[in-house]
C-alpha cells in the first residue's frame, strides 16, 4: 500500500508538539512512563530531553524534526504494519520515519521490552 502525495504532505506538515501528548497518553495508559518514551525517541532520533523540549517549544513540523535528527543506524530494522501501512513499503522518507516512531511508541505501549525495541 503506497501513500499519496497529499498524505505525505499532511504528515510532513504536522507538528511534533501536536502528536507528542498523544504518545504520552498512549504509553502511560498502558503502564509505561514518559521517561521510557523519551528513551525510545532518543534511540531513534538522538534527541535528548533538552533538545526534545526545544523542538516542542519551536513547534517544528515532522519534516523539520526528522531533518534535525540523527536517525539510528538500526532504524531500517523497524518493520511491520502501523496505521494500515507496511513500514518497509513506504517510499516517502519523512512518512517512513514518522511511522518508525509510531511503531516504536506502539511497541512500548504493548509492553515490549526495551532491549527488543532497541533492535
N, C-alpha and C positions, 0 to 999 in steps of 0.2 A: 504494500500500500504506500504510494507516494504522497507526499504533502503537496499542497498547491502553493503557488506564489503568494496568494492572499494569506493563507495560513502561516507561512513562514514569516511574512512581514508583520503579522499580528503578534507572533511570538517574539520577534526581534525587538518590537517597539514597546512591549510590556515592561514595566519597571520591576526590578528585582524586589524593591521595597513593597510592592503591591502583593507579591506572592509569598514573601518571607513569613508573614504572620500565619498564613495557611500551612506552611511547612511546620512551624512550631506547634500549631494546634493539632495537626495530624500526628506528629510523633509523641507529643505529651498525652494525647488521648489514648495512646496505646502503651503508656507506661515508660516511654523513653524520655530523655532530657534535652533541653536546649543545648547543653554542653556537648552532648553526643551529636546533635545536628551540626553544630559548629565544627566538630571533628571531621564529620563526613564532608562538609563543604570545603574545609581546608585541605583534606586529602585530594579532592577533585580539582580545586582551583588554586591552591597555595595561599589563599587569603586567611590571615589570622583574624582574631576578633576585632582588632583595631581597624584593619583595612575593610573588613566586612561592614562595620558600623559607618565608616566613611562613605562607602558605596551606597548604603541605605540612605544616609543623610543627603547625599548628592542626587538621590532619586535616579540612578543610572538605569538605562534600559538593559535588557538581557544582551543586546548586541554589544554595548559598552562593557558590561560585566564580564563577558567571555573574552572580549578583545584584551582586557586588562589581566585576565587570568593566565596562569602558567599551568595548563592542563596536565594532570598526572599522566605519566607515560603509559600507565596501565589502563587508562580510561577506555581504550578500544576493547577491553575485555568485558565491558558492561554491555550485556545483550539481553534480549527478551522483549516482551511487549509492554508498552506503557501508553495509556490513553489511546489504545486501539492501533498503535503504530509499532511495528517491529523496528527496534532501535538500529540494528545493523543495516537496515534497508533505507534509512533516512539519508537523503543526499545533501540537504542544506546543512552546512556546518553549525550554524547557530542553533537551529532547531534540534539537531542531533545532540549538541552539548546541553541544551536545556532538558532534553529527555534523559540524558545521562544523570543529571541532577535529580530529576523527578524519580527516576528508577532507584537511585541510592536512598532518597528520602522514603520511598515506598518500602524498600528492603529494611530500613531502620525501623519503620513503623510496624512492620510484620514480625519484628523480633529477631531478625537475622543477627548473628554475632558479628561484632566489629571486624574481626580478622577476616571474615568471609566477605564483608562489604569492601574492605580494603584489598581487594584482589591481589 
